[in-house]
Amino acid sequence: MINAVHKVAQQYVNDAKFSGIEWQIEKAGKILNSGACGYANAKLKKKIPQQAIYRIYSMTKPIISVLAMMLIERGKLHLYDSVERFNPKFRDMKVLFPNGLMEKARTPITLQHLLTHQAGFSYDFLLGCPIAAYYRANEITADGHRDLDQMISVLSELPLAFHPGDDWRYSVATDVLAHVLERATNRRIDDLLKLYIFDPLEMNETSFCLTDVQLGRLMTLYGKQTLSDLPPLRRLEHELEEQDPSQSHPTQSNDFRRGGFGLYSTISDYCRFSRMLLTGKTLDDQVLLSPTSLEMMHGNRVPDQNLPLRIGDSALPGYGWNLSGRVMIDTSKALFPHATLNEFGWAGAASTFFWVDPDNQITGVIMTQFIGSTYLLADDMITAFYAES
């Protein structure tokens, strides 16, 4: 039986807006709605394989943030720790204002600033940001063949967009966070993720580097935009044009690792992660995050004067930002009927999406591969789910 969620996804495939779509929605860990439609490669009519691999881009961020919370809970770090404690290159940061003036940062960058995107960093693709051009010139996100330390070394030489704590801007802050976690533990971020999250949750298909077997299950990426380009002033037509992101997002490099993007995963693996965010536990009741840490992580940390959140020309009305991602704090300002108070989660640049609705014990993951989509696939599918539930 094809349900409302499946109908929405199938229509997007029929209209050639997306090649292949997978989804899984659960209540307290039990599957309510799941499925797949379309193709791993539309031109070749290649079927979506079992355990299809997706580039999850910024859905890497919540995983890194949860790892940071786990290390904080274990006494290895504190929210108030400064980045310069772990890397002195961040000691004398400058702030570049839109009028061209530059001055020394008034306050040091802390872990809380990194987790909440209030550190003053930016992204290559943000319109209107004076430092975005410096990021593009230095290939901050475009060069995936530099390792994390090399990327951070280049970033530390560039100015901030505002004084730490003064504003909110979506940014490479989580890449810096991953670097701090490495410095604090003397271990690589991929090793830390495996030890603290992937092995306990049996997320055996999630990593920064694919095996030969996994490479054969990698979904084709579509779209005309890249992570590092400014978005066009006129939106590009939404077409299934194949894209090769290997320069910024290598598939089999042992050196490639980031904090803000870079992980490959499957829908079943990411469902294990999102399910854990309801309880802090694995399926066999191993505690990864205590109830008090979960509660602390979920609350909004962005002041009212910095709301609504904006990413370039896109606003997120009704949402604040907690220590792992967006969180719905005012449903009266939400733009979609499925908005529920305290819902949290995030999305990836290739149109992947996950959400956790703790009050209703609902978790959901939607996977596809299209950068620069003009269609709100996830919102339509989630609206259909809640309307039918």
C-alpha positions, 0 to 999 in steps of 0.5 A, a space after each residue: 500500500 502506497 501511503 501519503 509520504 510515498 506518494 509525495 516522494 514518488 511524484 518528485 521522482 516522476 517529475 524528474 526532480 530527484 533521482 532516488 529518495 529513501 526515508 524512515 520514520 519511527 516512533 520510540 524506535 519502532 518503524 512507522 513509515 519507510 520506503 524508497 523510490 527512484 534510482 541510484 542513477 537516473 540516466 542508467 536506471 540503476 536501482 537504489 541498492 540495499 544500504 545505499 551510501 549517501 553524502 550527508 554533508 552538514 548532517 555531519 555537524 550534529 554527530 560531531 556536536 554530540 561527540 563534543 557533548 560526550 567528551 564534555 560529560 566525561 570531563 575532557 572539555 568544557 563549554 567555556 574552554 577557549 579555542 586558543 587553549 588548544 591552538 594558539 593560532 586563534 589567539 589574535 583573531 581579527 574582525 572584518 566589518 562590512 565597511 572595511 574596518 578591522 579590529 582585534 576580537 574582543 573575546 576569545 572563541 569558546 566551545 559554546 561559540 563553536 557549537 552554536 555558530 556564534 564564533 564569527 566564522 562564515 562559509 564560502 557561499 554566504 551572500 553579503 558576508 565580507 569574509 566569504 570572498 576570503 574563504 573562496 580565495 583560500 578554498 576553505 571548503 573547496 579543497 578536500 585534499 588538505 587534511 583537517 589540520 591544514 585547513 584549520 591552519 589556513 582558516 586561522 589566518 583569516 578574519 572573523 565576520 563579527 566579535 565572538 558571541 555578538 551574532 549568529 552565522 552558519 559557518 565552518 565552526 564545526 570544522 574548528 570544533 572537530 580540530 579542537 576535539 583532536 587536540 584535546 584527545 590527541 586522537 583523530 576525529 574519525 577514530 573518536 567517532 568510531 570509539 564513542 558513537 559509531 561502534 556503540 550504535 553499530 553505525 558500521 557504514 558511516 565514515 569519511 572514507 569508503 571501502 571498494 564495496 561501499 563505493 559501488 553503493 554510492 548514490 549519484 550526486 546531482 545539481 549545478 551548484 557546489 559548496 564553495 560557489 556563491 549562489 546565483 542571483 537567479 536560481 538555476 533550473 532544477 535539473 538532474 545534472 550529474 556532479 562530481 564532488 571529488 575535489 571537495 569531497 573525496 571518496 577514498 582518501 585516508 586523510 580526508 576528515 572534517 567536522 562540518 561535512 564529509 561523512 558518508 552514511 546510510 539511512 539505517 545508520 543515521 536512524 540509529 543516531 537520531 533514535 539515540 537522541 531521544 534517550 541518550 542510549 543505544 538499543 542495548 541500553 548503553 548510555 552515551 549521553 546522560 538525561 541531564 546532558 541531553 536536556 542541556 543540549 536541546 535548549 535554544 542558545 541564540 538571543 532573541 536579537 539574533 533571530 530569526 536565523 538566516 542562512 544567506 537569503 533563507 530564513 528559519 522563522 520559529 527556530 533557535 539553535 541549540 548545542 547540536 542544531 536547529 530547534 523549534 521554539 515558536 510554532 506561531 512563526 513556523 512556515 510549515 504545518 508539521 512544526 512541533 515545539 522542541 523539534 530539532 535536527 538538521 539537513 545536508 547540502 545534498 537535500 538530506 534531512 533528519 528531525 527528532 520530535 521528542 515530545 511525540 517520540 518521533 524521529 525521521 530521516 530522509 535521504 537523496 542527493 541533489 545540491 542546490 534544490 529549489 524544492 522543499 522535499 523534506 517539508 512536503 514529506 514530513 507534512 504528509 506524514 503528520 497529516 496522515 498520522 
